[in-house]
Amino acid sequence: MRAEAFASSSATPPRPHPHPHPDVEPSDVFMCAEKGIAVTAYSPLIRANQFDHKTLKAVTAHYPSKTAAQVLIRWSVQKGYICIPKSVNKARIVQNADVFDFSLTDEDMTALDGMNADHHEAWDPTVWDA
């Protein structure tokens, strides 16, 4: 999705599925917010590849009963994203749903926002290798 698509059409595009997480927030997410379009967060757990990131570890330490995955899911929820984390492990599925009994502080949200390094764990739709 590009800004041109919004500008050249009066139709509302379908719900996009970018993969916003603290390590990458595509500009499409911000355009959707401006237009009132809900965003479904694809791969909100960064495929667990950033669980050792110093910022994520520091923020998670503020919530001793929560995991890094729960902090990432909570970040998505507080951003207003429709967050659907993937797991085949029943215990993790239950754990991933247990994110509504706490909120991240503004300081922790800002710290996580600062992780944005344009780190893509899935196909990056902004790059085309023909």
N, C-alpha and C positions, 0 to 999 in steps of 0.2 A: 504494500500500500504506500502510496506517495501523496505528497501534498497536492500534486496536480489532479489526482483522482477526486479529492475533495472539492477542488476549485472548479473542475469541469463538469460536475454532475450535481443534480439536485437530489439524487437518490442516496439513501443511507447505505453505506457498504455493510456487508454481513459482519458479524462479530469476528474480529481478527483474533488470531492465536499466536501472538509473538511470544518470545520467551523472556519476559521481564523478570529480573531478579536483581539483587543489589549490585551484581557485577556487570550488568548491561541493562539499560532501559532505552529501548529503541525510540527514536523520535516519533514513530507512529503512535506510540502509547500516549504521548502528549497531545498529538493531533486528535486522537480519539476522545480524550478527556474534554478537549475544547468543544467537540461536536456532540458530547453526551452519549458516546458509543461505549458500551461495556467491553472490557478486555478480558479474555480468558488467558490466564498465565500458563504458558506451555513450559514445562521443565522448571518449575519454581524452586526445585532443590538443587539446581545446578549440577544434576547427576552426581551429587555428593563429592564432586571434585574440588570444591572450595571450602569444605568443612574445616580445613586446617588454616584457612586465611586468618591472619592475625586480628583483623577487625571483627570478623564473625566470632572468633573465639572469645575476644574481649567482651563483646555484647552478650553472648550466650552466658558468660560468667556472671552477669548481672541477674540471671534467672536460673538459680541452681537446680530447680526441678524440671527445667526444660532442656531439650536437645537443640543442636544447631538446626536440624530440620524444622523443628517447631518454631524457632525464631524466624527462619526464612519464610515459612508459611504465614506466620503472624505479620511479617513485614508486608507480604502480598495482600493480606486481608486489610491491613490498615491503609494501604495504598488504594483500596477499592477494587482490586482485581478479583475476578472469579478464579479461584485457585484450586487446581485439581492435581495434587501430587500423585505420582504413580508409585505403587508398591505391590508386590505379590505376597509380601509377608504380613500375615494377619495382625501380629503385634504392632508392626509399624503403621499399618492402616489405622488402627485404633489410636495409636500415639499421634499420628498426623492430624487426627480430628480433634485432639485435645489442645486447642489453641485459643479457646474463647474464655478462659479464666484468667487471662493476663493481657496487658497491653504494653507495647514497647514505649519507652519514654521518647519525647521529642528528640532528646540528645542521641539516643540509640538509633532512632530512625535516620537522623542526619548522618551518624557514623556509618550506617549501612549504605546510605545513599552515596557516600564518599568512596565506596568500593568500585564504583562504575569505571571499569577499565576496558569496556567494549569486548568482554570475554564471552565468546560464543561457544556453547557446549553442543549445539545442534546446528543444522544447516543454517547458514546466514543468508537470508533472502536478499540482502543488499549487495551481495557479491555474486557475480555470474561468471563462471568459468566455462566458456563455450568451447 
